[in-house]
Amino acid sequence: KELERVAVEVMKAFVAPDPGSQREMLSLSIGPVVEDLLAGMRSAAAGTGGDAKMQLYSGHDTTLMPLLVALGYKLENWPPFASNLIFETFASKSGRSVVKIYFNGDLLRTVSLDDLEAELGPLVLSTRDYRAKCEAFKQETPQLTGVSNGVD
């Protein structure tokens, strides 16, 4: 348990080291994923998602943890094997698009799509911008060249 606690603290320090750099680190960690997630939810809410009733993304704990941090989840334990994060988008009785967010079957929160976009939107990073920032980082820190998060 102690090793897990330390590992979680190290991961949190990596993706959200302090309030001043949290947004940039989270954006670099999950920006392209957030872009895809929000686009899918917007498309579903607008009814332009075609026949698809569900979108499925696969990732690792190192993707899931920054997403949980970005959603305000108090990360205390490493996510168990086969963890899942579900974003269920639907229209409320008033017609507003609402998102229910579940982590491993437990409802984390219910939020309007507009509010979720306002909250996560600043983290969006296109794949092109992501690669440009990574390349700039490589140029600034040549001693770390060769380190990869597996995206490229």
Beta strands, then each sheet from edge to edge (+ up, - down):
strand 1: 85-91
strand 2: 97-103
strand 3: 106-112
sheet 1: 1+ 2- 3+
end
